[in-house]
Amino acid sequence: MTVTIRSLIADGDLRLTAHGDPQGLDHEVGWVAVSELPDPTPWIQGAELLLTSGMWLNEVADRARTADEWAGRLARSGATAVGFGLEPCFTAVPVEMVAAAERHRLTLFEVPPGTPFVAIARRVADLHAAESRRRQADAVRSQQRLAAAASSGSPAVVRTLSRELRGWVITLDAGHRMHDRAGDLHDVNLAQVRELAVQAAREARRSLLAGDSTQPVYLVPVGDADSRRGTLCVDGRSITGHAGQRVGIVGTAAAILSVIPSSSPEPVLDVILDLLLTGEDDVAHRICEAAGLQLPERLVAVSLGGVQAEQTVTRAISLGMWRLPWNHSTRTVVVGEPSVVAARVSDLIDQTGARAGVSAPYPPRDVRRAVQEATSAQRLTNDKQRLAHYRNLTVPALESLLAAEPTQHFAEGLLAPLIGHPEQDRLLESATAWLQAHGRWDPAAATLGIHRATLRGRMNRLADALGLDLDSAYDRLALALALETFPTAEKNNGPK
């Protein structure tokens, strides 16, 4: 229980006597302050119990006005209660003080002679310490109940967490689809919860408390923050009251969910994908309905290659992607929602060293076309370019555009300041690697075998030489087009 004025008055050793509205006795006491100043507000933070003997009131001409101004300032500062000590200034609480406390809704009690203020402060500290120990013990018991629920699977863990927090709980898989739920979700904005989960995954957040002030959401990853299996989302209102203990309970639940085997219906997914690949999309949708699954509106295929392809497939599945069934030509193709693939595929190949070809997004009925695109893109990857998107592959129309005389003149003009530059080849090579890494410094530096600071220095010198702002999407596009065209122009015309 929280520390209140009522709990202090219940302590017979202190012999305190309440004045005024008894409902104020249940106000929480954050701490104790002692002051005899006419204006103590600069020295308090709020929720304090202020103890005074009224020296500031003893010799003033207008007690009623002084008491009213004092109580008003105290109430506006956030203090919850006043303990008025008898002697040496007063033998009873002044009626002006009682009236001012009632007017400004301050809880007032009388401290008798023989009860030192330090005894009240010590009692408040003892009550707070006892409350902290109780909450910690409750948190340990909650964690023990969560651990016991783990043997019954993730739904049991989610239900137990909901009971412990007395609020709703949702788990989303890596594709941000609903997995388990518990508690009252009637007023929960599920679309907002999903958007916050996408944000947390994109930013690799280890925790996020966000959302509308009336419906806050607390989110933590299931699995590592940078390769999460899903997201645990809980009612933020159940966290804010006693954040220290409650956050620890949620963290324990997330850790338990991270090691519980996924309950994804792999055989059913195999059947659904097999039907989609053979053009039986109507049957696939009917099976989804019967199994309680929902196909995404669009899917992206990822074809994986290299010696680490199998390991990468396993990690992709843990992030919510689906693997092609055994009866198809390759087991190193996975499909997933566009948001999941966009957020995770680069990190996957960086972590494992595999190569990947990525298709454009398609409706589930066109998944076969997506697989063909991904496979075609993957064949064009190599050790220097380990990620290829089919939409970025050179097509005849683009080849014609790059070979056109105006495009070559544009490239030559943009890159002309580098001709004869002592670092020409080095800067061009660095720019190409940086653009192929989508402007990400660490992967580009790793491709070049240099430190990211060295790469930044080269790109700054290139930008200065060419007069470009590499933070501008327009300038980056111009540089990419010029670099794509420059080798053709150089071969046909020679450097100018």
DADARA-V147968 format. One record per run of one state. SS is the DSSP state (2 for helix, 1 for strand, 0 for the rest). FROM is the first residue (numbers start at 0). TO is the last residue. If there is no record, write none. Layout:
ss->SS from->FROM to->TO
ss->SS from->FROM to->TO
This chain:
ss->0 from->0 to->2
ss->1 from->3 to->3
ss->2 from->4 to->8
ss->0 from->9 to->14
ss->1 from->15 to->18
ss->0 from->19 to->20
ss->2 from->21 to->25
ss->0 from->26 to->26
ss->1 from->27 to->27
ss->0 from->28 to->29
ss->1 from->30 to->33
ss->0 from->34 to->39
ss->2 from->40 to->42
ss->0 from->43 to->46
ss->1 from->47 to->51
ss->0 from->52 to->53
ss->2 from->54 to->57
ss->0 from->58 to->61
ss->2 from->62 to->76
ss->0 from->77 to->79
ss->1 from->80 to->84
ss->0 from->85 to->93
ss->2 from->94 to->102
ss->0 from->103 to->105
ss->1 from->106 to->110
ss->0 from->111 to->115
ss->2 from->116 to->151
ss->0 from->152 to->152
ss->2 from->153 to->164
ss->0 from->165 to->167
ss->1 from->168 to->172
ss->0 from->173 to->176
ss->1 from->177 to->181
ss->0 from->182 to->188
ss->2 from->189 to->201
ss->0 from->202 to->206
ss->1 from->207 to->211
ss->0 from->212 to->213
ss->1 from->214 to->221
ss->0 from->222 to->228
ss->1 from->229 to->234
ss->0 from->235 to->235
ss->2 from->236 to->239
ss->0 from->240 to->241
ss->2 from->242 to->258
ss->0 from->259 to->264
ss->2 from->265 to->276
ss->0 from->277 to->279
ss->2 from->280 to->290
ss->0 from->291 to->297
ss->1 from->298 to->304
ss->0 from->305 to->307
ss->2 from->308 to->317
ss->0 from->318 to->320
ss->1 from->321 to->322
ss->0 from->323 to->331
ss->1 from->332 to->335
ss->0 from->336 to->336
ss->2 from->337 to->351
ss->0 from->352 to->353
ss->1 from->354 to->357
ss->0 from->358 to->360
ss->1 from->361 to->361
ss->0 from->362 to->362
ss->2 from->363 to->378
ss->0 from->379 to->385
ss->1 from->386 to->388
ss->2 from->389 to->391
ss->0 from->392 to->394
ss->2 from->395 to->402
ss->0 from->403 to->403
ss->2 from->404 to->417
ss->0 from->418 to->422
ss->2 from->423 to->435
ss->0 from->436 to->439
ss->2 from->440 to->447
ss->0 from->448 to->450
ss->2 from->451 to->465
ss->0 from->466 to->471
ss->2 from->472 to->492
ss->0 from->493 to->495
